[in-house]
Amino acid sequence: MLDRAPLQAAQREAFRADVLEGLSKPAKTLPSRWLYDDRGSELFEEITQLPEYYPTRTETAILRAEAEAIAAFCGPRATLIEYGAGAGVKTEIVLAALDNPASYVPVDIAGDFLALSAERLEQRFPWLEIRPVVADFTDDFDLPSDLPRLNRRIGFFPGSTIGNLSPAQAVAFLAQVGAHVGDAGRAVVGVDLVKPLDRLVPAYDDAAGVTAAFNLNLLVRINRELDGTFDPARFAHEARWNAEEQAIEMHIRSLAPQVVAVAGREIAFAEGETIHTESSRKYGVDAFVALAAEAGWRAGEVWRDADGLFAVVGLKRAA
């Protein structure tokens, strides 16, 4: 099992600071990374199985159909570094296709969830060196210092998570990936494409209410870790389209005027006031490639589904 002790105190303090700062703003907001505690990660995996949630099954189908091409793009004896590793289902497809990969480095903020995923992959690939790293991939962090340096490193970022980052955050993240993989490295990134709203909105507001539970779990986490007094029954999940940002936004809406306590501080909510918890930006392929270029990348390959819902983009370091 991973030793989380060195990171727990720092993560708890970062969570406290982000929550108090975000809930003190005129327009309340919280970073989406805090949605992914162990329970949040479990709920997100449930979301990926829902009929409304097209990104996971579409991207998975692309990875299966293009596995050989993606493996050729990555090259032999590669070290695969996955950011926001989750359950690792897509990772199995890529690892199984790669030509004799040297090692796999999953990075995730949810340590226990990451450990379970790593153990499952160790059973599936007993010959592969697996080096889990508990970290928030949106922050600066170091990879294990003894990772092989002679092998090409591949940054793997599936799941359209790039869309959860603002353009500035996405550029900073892709620059960090570039620093991790080096000049000879490459990246494989999942990108959710712009599409009609009648397809987009239900993916973030499913009929079964799993996305609502995922969003409201953030209040449960605040109660547990920051002595919060939120009553989740007095809040509701809301998904809305922001045309200017080309993004689906997730909000937690207050159903009544109320005051809650968080870490000893009182926070007032008006009826209808929301906490903005996540944005999921949608890109055209050209727009994403232009964004990646700001971080020192250029397009190598692009793999898409027949309906144009999703793209997997292979990036090379810019010359």
N, C-alpha and C positions, 0 to 999 in steps of 0.2 A: 504494500500500500504506500502511496506517496506521502511524504512528510509535509504536511501543510503548515506546520507551526510557524516557520519563518515568514510566511506570507499572510497569515490570518490577521495579525494585528494591523499590518499596513493596509490590507484590504478593508478591514472594518472601519478604520479611520477615514480612508478615502470615500467609502460609502457614506459615512456620517457627513463628511464635508460636502459631498455632492448633493445629498438629500436636503440638508439645511440651506445650502445656497440656492438650489433649484426651486424649492418651495417658498423661498423668500422673494422670488422675482415677481414682477407684476403679471407676467404670463408664465405660470408655473411649468417647469419642465424638469425631467430627470434623464440622465444618459441611459440609452437602451441596454448597455452592457449589464446593468444591475437587474435586468429581467431574468438573467441566467444564473440563478442559484441552482442547487441540485434539483429542486422541484420544478423550477422554471425550465430547466433543460429537459426534464422528463416530459413536461407539457408540450414543449416545442416539438419533440419527437412525435408526439401524438398528432400535432397539427400537420406534420409532414405527410401523414397517412390519410388526411381528410380528402374527400372528393373535390372540395372547392380549391384545395391548395395545389395548384398545378406546378409550382416551381420545382419541387423535389422530384416528382416522377418524370417531369420533362427533362431536367438536367441528368437524372439517372439514366434515362433512355439514350441521351446523347453520349454519355460516358461509355455505356455498353456498346453502342453502335460504332463509336470512334476510338475504342480502346487501343487498337493497334497503332492508329495514327498518333494518338496522344503519347503512347509509349515511345514511338520513334522520335517525336518532338523532344521528349525528356532525355532520351539517350540511355546507354547502359550504366549500371553500377551507380545509379543516382541516389542521393539522399533526399527523401521527400519530407518537407516541412509543412505541416498543415496547421493553419491558423483558425482557431475556433473549431476544434476537432469534432466535438459532439459525439454522436454514436459511431461514427466511422464507417457507415454503410457504403457511401460512395468511395471511401478510401479503399475498401476491399477490391472494388472494380479496378482502380488504378494500380494498386500494389500487385494484384494478380497479373496485370498486363505488362508491367514494367520488366525490363530485361535485367534480371539479377540485381535488384536494388540493394544498396549497401546498408541503409538504415531508414527508419521512419521516426520523425520527431513531431508528435501531436502536441499542440499548444492550446490550452483552454483555461478559463478562469474558474470553472467548476471542478475542483480537484477530485472529489469522490467519483463524480460522473466520468471524469477523464480516466481515472484508474480502472474503472470497470470496463470502459471501452478498450483501453490498452491491454487489459488481461484477455479480453475476447479476441483481439487481433493477434496476440501472442499464441493463442491456441490455433488460430487459422493459419498463421505464418510462423511456425516455431523456429525456423532458421533465421528469421529477420531480427536484427537488433532494433528494439523499440525504446526510445528515450523520451518519456513524457515530460513536459514542462508546464507547471502551473503558473500561468501569467495572464494578465490582461493584454491581449495582442495589440490593443490600441495605444498602449503605453510603451515606452522604451524598455526593452528587456534583452538579456543575453541568452544565446543558445549555449548548450553544454560546450565547454572549452575543448573537450577531447573528441569532438565530432571529426570524422575524416575530412581532410581539407583537399585531398586530391580528386575526390569525386564531385561531379556536377551536383549542385544543390538546386532543388525545385521548390519554389513556394507554391503551395496548393491552397486555394481559397474558394471553395465551392459554396453553393447555397445562396447566391446573390447577396451575401452579407455585405459586400462592398456598397450596396445601396443603403445600408443603415448608417453609413458615414456621410458627413457633409463633404462637399467637394474638397475643402481644405484638409479635412481629416483623411479622406481617401488618398490624396496626394502624399500626405505625411506617412500613412501606413504603407503605401506602395514604395516609398523611398526607403522605409525600414526593411521591407522585404528585399529590396535591392541590396541593401547593406548586408543582410543575412546571407544571400546567395552568392554575392560577388559578381564580378564582371562576366564570368562565364555561365552564370546561373540563368534560370528561366522561371517563369511563373505560369500557372494555369488557374484562371479566375472565372467563376460563374457570374454571369450578368443577366439580370432580368430585364427584358426588353419592354419598351413602351407598347401598350395595347389598349383596347377598348375598356371603359370603366366597368361594364357589366361582367367582364372577366376578372378585373382587378379587385374590385371592392369585396366580393364574397370571399376571396382568398384570405382576407384579413378580418372577416366578420362572419364566421361559419355558423350554420344553422344549429349545430350541436353545442355551441358555446365554449368550445375548447380554447379558442383564441381569447375570449373574454376571461376565462379562468387564468390563462397565461398572463394577461395584462394585470388583472387584479391581484395576482400572486405577489406582485411587487409591494402592495400594501401589507400583505401578510408578512413579507420579509422585513419591512420597516418595523412592524410591530414586534417581531421576534428579535431583531438585532439592534434596534435603536429605541426600544421601550416606547413604541408608537401606540396610539389609541385609535387607529383607523377602524371603522366598522365597514368592511367591504360591501355589506348589503346596502349601504347608503351611497354607494358609488356604482357607476356603470361603465362598461367598455364602449368605446366609440371609434369607428374607422371613418376617415374622411380623405378626399382627394384634394391635394394642394397643386393646382394647375401651374402656378408660377415656379414651384420647386420640382415639378414633375414627380411627385412623391405621394404615396399613401401614408397618412399619418395615423398613429394610434394615440388615443387620448383616454384618460380616466376622468369621467365627468361626475361632479358632485350632484346628487339628487335633491339636496336641500341645503339651506344655510347651516353651517356647522363649524365647530372648532375642534381640532385634534391636537394632541401633543406628540412631539417627536424629539427625542433626546433632551427632554426638559423644556422645550420651546413650544409655545402655542402657535398654531397655524390656522388662520381663518379661511373658510371657503364660502363663496357665494353660491346660491343655487345656479347650476349650469356651468360654473367655472370648471376648467379642466386642467389636468396635468398632462402635458405632451410627453409621451414615453418613448416613441420611436417614429422615425421616418424611414420609409423604404423607397428610395429613389429608383426610377426606371430610366434606362439609357437606350439610345441608339448605339449601334456598334461603333460608328465613327466618333460619336461623342465620348464614349468610354476610352477609345484608343487615344483621343486627344488629351483626356484627363491623365491617362497613364504616361503619356509623353512628358508631362510636367514633372514626373517623378523619375525620368530617365529610362523609360521603357519604349519599345516599339512593337507593333503587332507582328507576330510570327505566323500564327494560324488562327482561324475562326471556325468553330464547329457549331451548327445550329440545327434545331428541329425543323421539320417540314412546314409547320404552321407559323414559324417565326416568333414563338413565345419567349425563347430563351437562347442564350449563346454561351458557349465555353470558349474563352479567348486565351490563346497561348501567347505569352509575351516574352520577348528577348530584350536584353540590355541594349540600350541605344549605343551606337558606335561613338 
